[in-house]
Amino acid sequence: MPLLQFVNRVWFEQGAVKRIGGELGRLGIRRPLVCTDRGIVAAGIADAVKAHWPAEVPWIMFDETPANPTESAVRTALALYRAEGCDGIVAIGGGSPIDLGKAVNLLVGHPEPLAQYETAKKGLGKIGPVGPLIAVPTTAGTGTEVSVGTVIITEDGRKSTIASPHLIPAVAICDPALTLGLPKLLTAATGMDAVTHCIEAYLSPLYNPIADAIGLDGLSRAVARGALERAVSDGSDVTARTEMMMAALEGALAFTKGLGAVHSMSHAAARIEGLKLHHGTLNAVILPTVLRFNAAHCVTKMAALARAMELSDAAALPEAIEALNARLGLPRTLREMGVAEAAIPELVAYADADVSSLTNPVRPTREDYARLFAGLVSG
């Protein structure tokens, strides 16, 4: 059976999209809001899901999800949900549409604004039960289809992490065939997002051996077994696509332990207006620098990561990630992505306040963040 049951129901197989009608019926959803983006629609992926849509269920679509979902977009989708009398959500896409769908689902039964629910502001206790949401991932990166969190740029300008077990989708439909048309660079960037999740979750100091094992397995699938490079090289390799979708799912299951400074820095850089930087690409670029910063504080764990990547020397781990990024065609520095030195003070302040800093192996100071950003902007 392709049904996996851990934190939620996960249908995982090529062709799993055929399960959409059955899950809508099981959850009692009669008028879902479909949250997606225009790229998914243009690529024909929304139509691939619609092909299995029950005839009696209306197709009510919000396709204006931005690359980094905003509270403004959430409110627009929420207005459509209410105007159409919707009773559930189907989120189709990468992390952005699914995160937007989670945020809409939260505000259906909770008051605005979203910032009050931010994890760093102790918003967890304000989040109660929400309606049913079905997640249909079309990339292999965020793993948000099985995670407790959503990341939204709130009205105060923060890229806010909001997390609660109530936000976990009721069902995830993981069909690797939906990722076959993903462009090379997006495959690479989302894949490195999954790799970063596996690594940072494993390095988190919180105690969870089960999550550790899952993270190491995801890392091994993506890197040592070559799934990420094969998926980038040949987008039609369904075996590689399947392995990467599993690695992404495992990364999200693992980061129940939290993440680390890579994500703190990535969240800071992603909010720079005008650049519209991709989260997975940022993670890939920042990861080697943070691994060097962390190395002395988690020697044993670094060795385990090296073994999972089939490296003989843990000290070579940052260089191995840099070499992987180069083979995947990703940038080497934040400067190459357009981040200027003048942005560093604001980036430092934001990263320092980000909740992911709390589960880095060692808590970076503002001075640490300033050095880390400077090396990536000037290097």
Sequence and secondary structure as in RCSB ss.txt:
>XXXX:A:sequence
MPLLQFVNRVWFEQGAVKRIGGELGRLGIRRPLVCTDRGIVAAGIADAVKAHWPAEVPWIMFDETPANPTESAVR
TALALYRAEGCDGIVAIGGGSPIDLGKAVNLLVGHPEPLAQYETAKKGLGKIGPVGPLIAVPTTAGTGTEVSVGT
VIITEDGRKSTIASPHLIPAVAICDPALTLGLPKLLTAATGMDAVTHCIEAYLSPLYNPIADAIGLDGLSRAVAR
GALERAVSDGSDVTARTEMMMAALEGALAFTKGLGAVHSMSHAAARIEGLKLHHGTLNAVILPTVLRFNAAHCVT
KMAALARAMELSDAAALPEAIEALNARLGLPRTLREMGVAEAAIPELVAYADADVSSLTNPVRPTREDYARLFAG
LVSG
>XXXX:A:secstr
  EEESSSEEEESTTGGGGHHHHHHHHT SSEEEE BHHHHHTTHHHHHHTTS TTS  EEE B  SS BHHHHH
HHHHHHHHTT  EEEEEESHHHHHHHHHHHHHHHS S GGGG GGGT GGG      EEEEE SSS  GGG SEE
EEE TTS EEEEE GGGS SEEEE GGGGTT  HHHHHHHHHHHHHHHHHHHHSSS  HHHHHHHHHHHIIIIIT
 HHHHHHH TT HHHHHHHHHHHHHHHHHGGG   HHHHHHHHHHT TTT   HHHHHHHHHHHHHHHHGGG HH
HHHHHHHHTT S GGGHHHHHHHHHHHHT  SSTGGGT  GGGHHHHHHHHHHSGGGGGSSS   HHHHHHHHHH
HHH 
